[in-house]
Amino acid sequence: MVKQGVMENPRPDVVFGLHIGSMHEAGTIAYRPGPVMAAADILRITVQGRQTHGSAPWTGVDPIVVAAQIVIGLQTIVSRQINVTQEPAVVSIGGIDGGNRFNIIPDKVEMVGTIRTFDEAMRDDIHRRVKTTAEHIAAASGAQVTVAIEKPYAVTVNDPDLTERMLPTLKRVAGADNVRLRGKTTGAEDFSFFAQKAPGLFIFLGGSPKGTDLTKVAYNHSPRFYVDESALKRGMRSLVHLTVDYMESTQAR
């Protein structure tokens, strides 16, 4: 949509958005100024070994062992190599595919994962470290590795001035006791691309029924995810009032 000009003609002054979730009670609204949701990158690693029989691993190059070492090595990037007091970060491997027989060492192993960051310089640094770690571990075992990283989602940043300006609206709509400052989340949003073109405010709408133990609720995208649909009315009212209040305040200036 951005590439097709949705933010150009007409050019919006600001953008508002919301996401419903199970981590807050229905009727509550959570917000955070500044970076609020992480950049999400897709990591693909292919380890190329040399197939051989499982009874004689020294006659080949085992990509499964190399892949296992890479998975462990990647975890030291966040835990030992970057300054996590600056910003949080995550490197996770979500899938490993390789081999088809109990007694055959395969030619290659493919892995997929995700990298989550809140700072562009740290993002680039972690990408470099992921590539270096994988390449050096593979080289030490005589394997070859290919590392590809896609950057589909940028950091979602709430404009601090816009957030402060619209906070009274959120408190009026939901009640001051129901509007809460939240921490950063390592989830990601394509709302980030709109907020790169105009000041943005992205809020979080609680969806779990009141009285629910929030430590045990199913996360978004789980088949057990459940929403109290009464929250949808508050979400709609929030977006409408944010829009109208912003327009009225702009005209009054």
Secondary structure, 3 states (H helix, E strand, C coil): CCCCCCCCCCCCCCEEEEEEEEEEECCCEEECCEEEECEEEEEEEEEECECEECCCHHHCECHHHHHHHHHHHHHHHHHHHCCCCCCCCEEEEEEEECCCCCCEECCEEEEEEEEEECCHHHHHHHHHHHHHHHHHHHHHHCCEEEEEEEEEECCEEECHHHHHHHHHHHHHHHCHHHEEECCCECCCCCHHHHHCCCCEEEEEEEEECCCCCCCCCCCCCCCCCCCCCHHHHHHHHHHHHHHHHHHHHHHHC
